[in-house]
Amino acid sequence: MKIPAHVHRRSFVSGIVGGAAAAGLASAAGAQTPEPVRCHVGPPEHIKGPRVWMDMDQIELDAAYDQAYYAPMGYQISKRIASTSDAVRKRLGEPLRLAYGPTPIEKLDLYRARKANAPLFIFIHGGQWKNGTAREHGYPAEMFVNAGANFIVLDFIHVTDAGGDLGVMASQVRKAIAWTYKNAASFGADANRLYIGGRSSGAHLTAVALITDWAKDYGVPADVVKGGICSSGMYDMKPVRLSKRSNWVKFTGEMEDAMSPQRHLDRLHTPAVVLHGTNETPEFQRQARDFAAAAKAAGKSVELIVAPDYNHYEMGESFGNPYGPSGRASLALMKLPIFAT
């Protein structure tokens, strides 16, 4: 994650400081306060090129799948999420580290509920399919534990370590969900109240998991997952394939289709909540709207939540806040109180 070239850190900070100083001097002199210095949001200024997707040229489409252009402080929010995760572990204690598969990466962190037979929430982190760890994403654990649930966050292979194949990541996520169901009793959880959710590329993997044939492919009940939260995700891979994300995801026609949950809504049998913030990129907003609309038209149980004034990173961070859009939606889906009594 980096600040885009058109938002140079020093000039950005200097502009803010300079603007504040100018405002102070103007106020002291009784003059009218100048307009605040604002950071540019959106694709860099350029001469419009040929259309690649909808009304977007390549530069605009690439920016629409690069959060740095729409949330310049995203790097700082990601760092805050990691430090919040550290603080949560100091309060809750270290999670149980359990293996759901044979390879070194196939492990999960389990933050246990305080009571036996509590429900489960499995969190699938984001990071453009190529970044992020379970340890960096323990921050929602405190909210779920306080509400009376077990919280699990998964580790899984990065797509860059999987030859660019999203199917390998999806397979590991599915395997982890099936493993959790089969082993829930061993750590005192209620396997029949298992929910999943994720943010960004993790929301995409959540949606892929929701269209799984669980009985056929994993030997668990077809309704093993009782509900899913898809916060700021992608659900049709065609525009993603056309964007610069194809530099690290080696799309084929088969992969594009298999990894596009919106094309397989006949397999969606689980209630889903789809969220996006109004300060996200135009494509992440459209993907959420179109997925929810298509699911509703197909007669599926789906809710679309639009969060005013939230950017992409703030939507993910809100998984740890019972009053934030992603956290509140998760607790509502699980029918849990904000704080357990």
N, C-alpha and C positions, 0 to 999 in steps of 0.2 A: 504494500500500500504506500503510495507516495502522493505528495501534493503535486497536481499537474503543473506543467511548465508555465502556464499563464497565471499561476498564483504563486509567485515567489514569496517564500516565508518572510524574508527580511522586509520586502516592500509592503507586504500585507500588514505585518506588525507595525512598521513605521507609519503606514497610512492611518492605522487605528490610533496610534499614540499621537501622531501629528494632528489628526482630526480632533481628538479630545483636547489637546492643548489649544488649538485654534478656537474651539468652542468656548473654553474657559476664558481666553483673552477677550473674545467677543462679548461674552456675558459681563465681564468686569467693566468693559467699556460702554456697556449699555446697548451694544449693537445687536442686530438680529443674529440668532444662532444659525450657523451654516448647516447644510445637510450633512448627515454622517457619511463617512467613507464606507462604501459597501464593497464586499468581495464579489467578483464576477462568478456567477453560477451558470452552468450549462456548457455546451461545446465551445471550443475556442473560436474566435472570430476568423472567418475564412470565406473564400469565394465558393459559392454553392456549386457542388459537383453533381454528377449524374445520380439519379435516385437509385438506392439500393434496397430500401425497405420502406413501404408506405411513402411518406414524403421526405424521408431522410436520405442524405448522401452518406458516404462511408464515414466521414469524420463525425457526423451527428449520430449515426448508429453506434459507432464505437464508444462515443461519450455516453450514450444512453445505457450501455452495459458496463460502464466504469463509474463506480460511485464517487470517485475522487472529484469528478466534474460537477457533481450536484451536492456533495457534502464535504467541503474542503477540510473540515475539522474531524473527518472520519478516523484518521490515524490516532488522534488524541482520544476519541471515544473508545476505540479498540483497546488502547492502553489502559483506559479507565476500567473497562470490562475485566481485563486480566487482573488488575490490582483489586477490584471488588471481589473477584473470585478468591484471591488470597485472603482477603479480610473475612469472607464467608467461612472459609476453612478454619480460620482461627476461632470462630465462634461455634461452629458445628463440629469441628474435628475432621480429621482426614477421612475421605470416603473409602469404602471397600473397593479394592481394585480387582476385578474379576475378568477372566478370559471367556469370551463367547465363541472363539474359533482358534485354530491352530497357529496362525501366523502372529508374529510379535505385535503387530498393530491392532489385532482383533481383541481389544480389551475395552472395558467400560468402568466408569466411576459411579458407585452407588452411594448416595446419601440417604440413609435409612430414616423412615418415619419413626416417631416416638412411640407409636402404638402398633401392635400386631395387626395383620390382615388389612393393611391400608392399601389404597390404590397406588398405581404406578404411572409416572410420566416419564417418557423417554425423549430426551432432547437431542436433536440433530443439528450440530453447529454449522455455520456458514464459513465462507472464506474463498469464494470463487472456485470452489472444488479443489483448490490447491494449497490452502492455508488452514491453520487452526488446529487446536488440540482440545481434548476433553478438559484438561487442567485449566486452560484459559477460559473455559466456558462453564465453570461451576457456579457462576454468580446467581442463577435463578434458584439454586438449591434451598436457600434459606426461606424464600417465599413458599415453596412447595412443602417443605418440612413443617413450617409454621402452620400451614393450612391442613396438615394431616396426611400428606402424601409422601411416598418414596420418590426420589428424583434420581434419574439415571442420565448421564451424558456419555455419548459414544465417542470412541476413537475409531477411525477407519482410514483406509489408504487414501492418499492424495492422488488426484487424477494424473499428476505428472509422474508419479511412481507406478502408475498402472498402464503405461503406454498410451495415455490419453483416452482411456476407455471408461466412460461413466458407468458402464454396466458393472464393473468390478466394485465400485463404491456402492452402487445400489444393492448388489448382492450381499455385501457385508452388512449393510444397514438392515436388510430383511432378515439375514441370519441372526443378527443381534436381537431383533424383536422376537423372533421365534424362540431363541434361547431364553430370553427373559421370561416369556410365558411358561416354558417348560420347567424353569428353575425358580419361579417366584416363591413357591412354598418354602424353599430352602433358606430364604432370607426373610420369611415372615410377611410376604406381600400377597395381595389378592390378585391372582392371575386373571380373574374375570373382570377386573376394572383397570385395564391397561390402555393408556392414551399416548399419543405421540405428537410431537410438534418440532418445528424448526424455523430458522430464519435464513433468508437469502438463498444461497445454494443448498442449505439445509432444508429450507422449505420446499425446494424442488425435490430433494430426496424423500422428504415426508410425503409429498404427493405421489411420487413413484411407489412408495410403500403402500399407499392407500389403494392402489389398483392391482395389488398382488393377489394371486390365487393361492391363498394360504393353505388351504386343505390339500390341494394337488401338489404344490411345490415344496411345502415345509411340514406337512403332517400335523398341522394345528387347526383349530376351528376356523371356519371361514370368517367369523366375526371376532377374531382374536383382538383386533384393535377396535376400541369402542368409540373413538373420535380422534380427529386430527386438527392441528393448528398449523396453517401455512401462512407465515408472516413474511411478506416482501420476497416472494419467490418468482420462479419462471416455470411455465407450464406447457409451452410449445417451443421446441428447440429450433425451428426454422430461422427466426431472426437472430437467435444466439449463434447459430452456425455461420451466419453471414457476418457476424461481428468479429472483433479481434480476439474474442475468447476462443475462436477456432485455432489460435496459435498454440494453445495448450490442451484443448480438447480435440482429439482427432476424429471428428465426426464422419460417419458413413450414413448412407440413407437408412440402413437398418437401425443404427444407434439413434439417429434423429427421431425415428418413429417410436422406438421402444421407450425412449426417455422423454416422451412428450405425453404426460398424463392427460392433457386435455383431449387427446385423440382416442382415449380408451376409457371414456366415462361409463361404458357398459360394465366395467369391472369395479366401479366405485360403489361400495355398499356401506360406507361408513360416514356418519355425519362429519362435515368439514367446515371449519371457519377459515376464511381467507381474509387477510388484512394487508393494507398498504397505507403509507403516510402520504400526505399531500406535497411534501417536499422531496419525494423520491424522484428518480429519473422518469421521464415520460413513458419509457418502455416497461419499467417495473410496475408503474401504476396501471398501464394498459393490460399487462399480463394478468394481474390480479382481477381486474374487472372482467376481462374476457373469460377467464377460467370459471369464475363464479357464475357469470351469466350462462355459459355453456352447460355447467353442471345443473343449474336451476332449470334450464330448458329441457334437460334430459330427465327431469323429475327427481333429482337427487336432493338430499338434505344438505343444504349449504347456506352459509351466512357470510355476507361481505361486510367488513368493518373498515371504514375509511377514517384515519386518524389525522385530524387537522394539525398542521404545523410540525409534524414529525418527519425527520429525514430517515434514510435507510438504516443508519447505525442506531439511531434513537429507538426505532421500532424494535430492533433486536435487543437493545439494552432494557427495554420495557418488559421483557420476559421476567425480570427479577423484581418488578414493581406491581403489587396487587392493585394499584390504581392506574397503572399504565395500560395501553391498549392490548398488548400481547399477553401480559400477565393476567389482566382481568378476564380476558377471553378464555384463557386456559383454565382458570378456576371455575368460571361459569360453565364451560363444557363438561368439566369433571363434577359439577354440582358440589363444589367445596366452598366453605366460607373464606373470607379474606384472612381471618385468623381462626384457628380451631379453638373451640371452647374446652 
